Amino acid sequence: MTILITGATGAVGRHLVTRLVDQGERVRATSRKPQQAGLPPEVDVVFADPPEFGAEVFEGVDRMFVFPFECGVEQLITAAVAAGVERFVVFSSLAAAGELPRDVASVSYAHHRAVEQAVTSRTDNWTILRPGTFANNLLSWAWPIKAGTPIRAPYVHSAQPPIHEADIADAAAVALAEEGHRGLIYPLTGPASLTKTEQVAAIGAGIGRDLRLVEISPDEFRADVAQFLPESIIAMLLTYWQETVDVPDPVRPGTGSRTLEQWARDHRADFGAA
C-alpha cells in the first residue's frame, strides 16, 4: 500500500519523504507543481491544489500525513476517508494544546485546533504531532548574517527549545510506518531550551562565524517586520518571547535529538557559509 504525503515539498515534508523512501515504503506526494517538486525519483508526485484533491490522489493509499493547510483540510479528510485511507498522522502545533493563556489567544491555536478537529471528528485512527518552536524560524536571521550586520531581536533572554525539522520528520515516519501510535498526541521540541543569546552563539558555532546580537525594543521589532508579518503574528511572537524570559519554554518528553548547532551546520548555505 501507499503512504500519501501532503505538504511534501515543505521543510518537514522533504525529510519525511526521504525517510520513508529509504525505509522501502511506497510514497505518493502532492504538489501544485509536480514537475518542479524535486523529490526522489521513486516518489509518485501528483498534482493537488488545496482544497481540490482528485480521486486519483487517494488511489491505493492506506496512510496519510496531513499538512495544516490554511484552507481545505476538512474537504481533504472527508475525501480521504471516503476513499478508504485508514491512518492519519497530523502535523499540528504545540500551541494547540492550549496549555497557557497565550496559546489559547494565538492564531496558531485556532488554526491547528481546527486542523486536528477535521481529522479526529472523521476517524479514530489518528496520531497528532505537536512541535513547538521551529529552528527554521531562525532563518529570519539569515539576511543580517549574510550581510555581516548585527542580528536585531527583542527579549534576548527569553528561552525556547528550537526543533530541527528533520526530528519532526523522524517522528512522523515512525507514526506512519509502525503500529502502536493510534489516538496518541506527541509534543515535540528540541533537546535544549536556549536564550536568544545562546541561539545566536549556537548558529555561529555551526557556521563557523562570530555573530553579533543587538537587543531592540518590541516597538522596534514591530517596525522591522511589519511589512513581512501580519500584526496578529507579531503580537503572538512578542507575547511568547516576553513570557519566556522569566519562565523558559521547557523541553518536552520525546524530544528531538539534533542540537541547534547541528541545525545551523545543516543550513550553512542559507546563512551564506561555505
C-alpha positions in Angstrom: 0.0 0.0 0.0 0.9 3.7 -0.4 1.6 6.5 2.1 0.3 9.9 0.9 2.4 12.9 2.0 0.7 16.3 1.7 2.9 19.4 2.1 5.7 17.2 0.7 7.8 20.0 -0.7 8.0 21.8 2.7 10.9 21.6 5.1 9.4 18.7 7.1 7.8 17.0 4.1 11.0 16.7 2.2 12.8 15.0 5.1 9.8 12.7 5.7 9.5 11.6 2.0 13.3 10.7 2.0 13.0 8.8 5.3 10.1 6.7 4.0 11.7 6.0 0.7 14.9 4.9 2.5 12.7 2.5 4.6 11.3 1.0 1.4 7.8 2.5 1.7 5.8 3.3 -1.4 5.2 7.1 -1.3 2.9 9.4 -3.1 3.4 13.2 -2.7 1.2 16.1 -3.6 2.4 19.3 -5.2 0.9 22.3 -7.0 3.9 22.0 -9.4 4.8 18.3 -9.7 7.4 18.8 -12.4 9.3 21.2 -10.1 8.9 19.2 -6.8 12.5 17.9 -6.8 11.6 14.8 -4.8 13.3 11.4 -5.1 12.6 9.6 -8.4 10.9 6.7 -6.5 8.1 9.0 -5.4 4.8 9.3 -7.3 4.3 13.0 -7.4 0.7 14.1 -8.2 -0.9 17.4 -8.8 -3.1 18.8 -6.0 -4.2 22.4 -5.2 -6.0 22.6 -1.8 -8.8 22.3 -1.3 -9.1 20.4 -4.7 -7.8 16.8 -4.4 -8.8 14.5 -7.2 -9.8 10.8 -6.5 -6.6 9.6 -8.2 -4.6 11.2 -5.3 -6.0 8.6 -2.9 -5.9 5.5 -5.1 -4.2 2.7 -3.2 -3.4 4.9 -0.2 -3.8 3.5 3.3 -1.9 6.0 5.4 -1.6 9.8 5.1 0.4 12.7 6.5 -1.8 15.7 7.0 -0.2 19.1 6.4 -2.0 22.0 8.1 -3.1 23.8 5.0 -4.7 27.3 5.5 -7.9 26.0 4.0 -9.5 22.9 2.6 -8.4 20.4 5.3 -12.0 19.3 6.1 -12.7 18.6 2.4 -9.3 16.8 2.2 -10.0 14.4 5.1 -13.6 13.8 4.0 -12.4 12.7 0.6 -9.6 10.6 2.1 -11.9 8.7 4.5 -14.4 8.1 1.7 -11.5 6.8 -0.5 -10.5 4.3 2.2 -7.5 5.9 3.8 -7.1 4.2 7.2 -4.5 6.0 9.2 -3.7 9.7 9.6 -0.7 11.5 11.1 -1.4 15.1 11.7 1.2 17.9 11.6 -0.1 20.3 14.2 1.5 22.7 16.7 2.3 22.7 20.4 0.1 25.8 20.7 -3.0 23.6 20.0 -2.6 22.0 23.5 -3.8 25.3 24.9 -1.6 24.9 28.0 -1.3 28.7 28.6 -3.5 31.7 28.0 -1.0 33.0 25.4 -1.6 29.7 23.4 -5.4 30.0 23.5 -5.2 33.6 22.4 -2.9 32.8 19.5 -3.8 32.4 15.8 -1.8 29.2 15.8 -4.1 27.7 18.4 -7.3 28.4 16.5 -5.9 27.2 13.2 -4.2 24.0 14.4 -7.1 23.0 16.6 -9.4 23.2 13.6 -7.0 21.0 11.6 -6.9 18.5 14.4 -10.7 18.5 14.7 -11.1 18.0 10.9 -9.3 14.6 11.4 -10.5 13.5 14.8 -14.1 14.1 14.0 -14.0 11.9 11.0 -11.8 8.9 12.1 -10.5 7.4 15.3 -7.2 6.2 13.6 -5.1 9.3 14.1 -1.8 10.4 15.6 -1.1 14.1 16.3 2.4 15.6 16.3 2.6 18.9 18.1 6.1 20.5 17.5 6.9 23.7 19.3 9.3 26.4 18.1 10.8 25.6 14.7 14.6 26.1 14.4 13.7 27.1 10.8 12.1 30.3 12.2 15.7 31.4 12.8 16.2 31.6 9.1 14.8 35.1 9.6 18.3 36.0 10.8 19.9 34.8 7.6 19.9 38.2 5.9 21.8 40.1 8.6 24.2 37.2 9.0 25.0 37.1 5.3 25.3 40.9 5.2 27.7 40.9 8.2 25.4 43.1 10.2 24.1 42.5 13.8 21.1 40.4 14.4 18.3 42.5 15.9 15.9 40.8 18.4 13.7 41.7 21.3 13.8 39.8 24.6 17.2 38.3 24.1 17.0 36.5 27.5 13.8 34.6 26.5 14.4 30.9 26.1 12.9 28.3 23.7 13.9 24.8 22.6 14.0 25.0 18.8 13.4 21.8 17.0 15.1 20.6 13.8 12.6 19.9 11.0 14.3 16.5 10.5 13.3 15.5 14.0 9.7 16.2 13.2 10.0 14.1 10.1 11.5 11.2 12.0 8.6 11.3 14.4 6.1 11.3 11.5 7.9 8.4 9.8 7.6 6.3 12.9 3.9 7.1 13.4 3.2 6.3 9.7 5.3 3.1 9.4 4.9 1.5 12.8 1.9 0.3 14.9 1.1 1.5 18.4 0.5 5.2 17.9 -3.2 5.3 17.3 -5.0 8.0 19.3 -1.8 9.5 20.7 -0.6 13.1 20.8 3.1 13.8 20.8 4.5 17.2 21.9 7.9 17.7 20.2 10.7 20.2 21.0 14.4 20.5 20.5 16.8 19.0 23.1 17.6 22.3 25.0 15.9 25.5 25.9 18.2 28.3 24.8 18.0 32.0 25.2 18.2 34.1 22.0 21.8 34.9 23.0 22.6 31.2 23.2 20.7 30.6 19.9 22.9 33.1 18.1 26.0 31.6 19.7 24.9 28.1 18.5 24.3 29.3 15.0 27.7 31.0 15.0 29.4 27.8 16.1 27.5 25.8 13.5 28.6 28.0 10.6 32.0 28.9 11.9 31.4 32.6 12.4 31.3 35.1 15.3 27.9 36.7 15.2 26.7 39.9 16.9 23.3 40.3 18.6 21.7 43.6 19.4 18.6 43.8 21.7 15.8 46.0 20.4 12.5 47.0 21.9 9.2 45.4 20.9 8.2 48.5 19.0 11.5 48.4 17.1 10.9 44.8 16.2 7.4 45.6 15.1 8.7 48.3 12.8 11.4 46.0 11.4 9.0 43.2 10.4 5.6 45.0 9.8 6.0 44.7 6.0 6.6 40.9 6.3 4.2 39.7 9.0 0.6 40.4 9.9 0.0 42.1 13.2 -1.6 39.0 14.7 1.6 37.0 14.2 3.8 39.8 15.5 1.7 40.1 18.7 1.8 36.4 19.2 5.6 36.3 18.9 6.1 39.2 21.2 3.8 37.8 23.9 5.6 34.4 23.6 9.1 35.9 23.9 8.1 38.2 26.8 6.6 35.4 28.8 9.6 33.0 28.3 12.1 35.4 29.8 11.3 34.5 33.4 9.7 31.1 32.6 11.7 29.4 29.7 9.7 27.3 27.4 10.5 23.8 28.6 11.9 20.8 26.7 9.2 18.1 26.4 9.4 14.3 26.7 10.3 12.6 23.5 12.3 15.5 22.2 14.3 15.7 19.1 18.0 14.8 19.4 19.5 17.3 16.9 21.0 20.4 18.5 20.6 23.9 17.2 24.3 23.9 16.3 23.7 20.8 14.1 20.7 22.5 12.6 22.9 25.5 11.7 25.5 23.2 10.1 22.8 21.7 8.0 21.7 25.2 6.9 25.2 26.6 6.3 24.2 27.6 2.7 21.2 29.5 3.9 23.4 31.6 6.1 25.9 32.2 3.3 28.6 29.9 4.8 30.7 27.8 2.5 
